[in-house]
């Protein structure tokens, strides 16, 4: 598939690298500093469309 059009819509394959402190379980008090690739759909399901949209707009405005 390299060099060819994707066989699925681009919107279904958007992912973001999320850097931060992640809890590995509900009772994890230390957490883990790392980065993970997270699909956009999972971000919206986890955080809500409004918050994700707000954060993406902030990111775009910062020109990062």
C-alpha atoms as a printed R data frame, in Angstrom:
   type eleno elety resid chain resno       x      y      z
1  ATOM     1    CA   UNK     A     1   0.000  0.000  0.000
2  ATOM     2    CA   UNK     A     2   2.985  2.296  0.380
3  ATOM     3    CA   UNK     A     3   2.736  5.162 -2.073
4  ATOM     4    CA   UNK     A     4  -0.898  4.413 -2.947
5  ATOM     5    CA   UNK     A     5  -4.169  5.926 -1.814
6  ATOM     6    CA   UNK     A     6  -5.551  4.522  1.419
7  ATOM     7    CA   UNK     A     7  -8.368  2.027  1.001
8  ATOM     8    CA   UNK     A     8 -10.359  3.721  3.774
9  ATOM     9    CA   UNK     A     9 -11.322  7.359  4.411
10 ATOM    10    CA   UNK     A    10  -8.473  9.485  5.788
11 ATOM    11    CA   UNK     A    11 -10.750 10.672  8.592
12 ATOM    12    CA   UNK     A    12 -10.915  7.132  9.968
13 ATOM    13    CA   UNK     A    13  -7.138  6.908 10.349
14 ATOM    14    CA   UNK     A    14  -6.258 10.204 12.061
15 ATOM    15    CA   UNK     A    15  -4.141  9.691 15.196
16 ATOM    16    CA   UNK     A    16  -2.399 12.056 17.589
17 ATOM    17    CA   UNK     A    17   0.699 11.498 19.715
18 ATOM    18    CA   UNK     A    18  -0.403 12.257 23.273
19 ATOM    19    CA   UNK     A    19   2.415 13.058 25.711
20 ATOM    20    CA   UNK     A    20   1.682 13.008 29.422
21 ATOM    21    CA   UNK     A    21   1.347 11.064 32.630
22 ATOM    22    CA   UNK     A    22  -0.830  7.978 32.223
23 ATOM    23    CA   UNK     A    23  -2.398  5.877 34.961
24 ATOM    24    CA   UNK     A    24  -2.132  2.160 34.235
25 ATOM    25    CA   UNK     A    25  -5.069  1.241 36.472
26 ATOM    26    CA   UNK     A    26  -7.654  3.074 38.612
27 ATOM    27    CA   UNK     A    27  -5.534  2.610 41.763
28 ATOM    28    CA   UNK     A    28  -2.185  3.586 40.158
29 ATOM    29    CA   UNK     A    29  -0.799  6.441 42.273
30 ATOM    30    CA   UNK     A    30   2.526  6.871 40.419
31 ATOM    31    CA   UNK     A    31   1.481  6.697 36.786
32 ATOM    32    CA   UNK     A    32   3.827  6.540 33.832
33 ATOM    33    CA   UNK     A    33   5.251  9.454 31.821
34 ATOM    34    CA   UNK     A    34   5.140  8.451 28.159
35 ATOM    35    CA   UNK     A    35   3.617  9.113 24.745
36 ATOM    36    CA   UNK     A    36   0.989  7.079 22.927
37 ATOM    37    CA   UNK     A    37  -0.593  7.284 19.490
38 ATOM    38    CA   UNK     A    38  -4.342  7.631 20.040
39 ATOM    39    CA   UNK     A    39  -6.953  7.533 17.253
40 ATOM    40    CA   UNK     A    40  -9.100 10.655 17.001
41 ATOM    41    CA   UNK     A    41 -12.273  8.585 17.446
42 ATOM    42    CA   UNK     A    42 -10.987  7.245 20.785
43 ATOM    43    CA   UNK     A    43 -10.114 10.769 21.967
44 ATOM    44    CA   UNK     A    44 -13.641 11.938 21.165
45 ATOM    45    CA   UNK     A    45 -15.219  8.932 22.894
46 ATOM    46    CA   UNK     A    46 -13.021  9.408 25.977
47 ATOM    47    CA   UNK     A    47 -13.009 13.204 26.318
48 ATOM    48    CA   UNK     A    48 -15.996 14.440 24.330
49 ATOM    49    CA   UNK     A    49 -16.116 16.243 21.000
50 ATOM    50    CA   UNK     A    50 -16.264 19.722 22.554
51 ATOM    51    CA   UNK     A    51 -13.043 19.351 24.577
52 ATOM    52    CA   UNK     A    52 -11.162 17.658 21.722
53 ATOM    53    CA   UNK     A    53 -12.220 20.410 19.295
54 ATOM    54    CA   UNK     A    54 -11.151 23.090 21.785
55 ATOM    55    CA   UNK     A    55  -7.716 21.512 22.329
56 ATOM    56    CA   UNK     A    56  -7.125 20.995 18.599
57 ATOM    57    CA   UNK     A    57  -7.964 24.657 17.952
58 ATOM    58    CA   UNK     A    58  -5.499 25.713 20.682
59 ATOM    59    CA   UNK     A    59  -2.851 23.520 19.094
60 ATOM    60    CA   UNK     A    60  -3.437 25.028 15.638
61 ATOM    61    CA   UNK     A    61  -3.397 28.589 17.011
62 ATOM    62    CA   UNK     A    62  -0.051 27.997 18.741
63 ATOM    63    CA   UNK     A    63   1.438 27.015 15.385
64 ATOM    64    CA   UNK     A    64   3.098 23.968 16.849
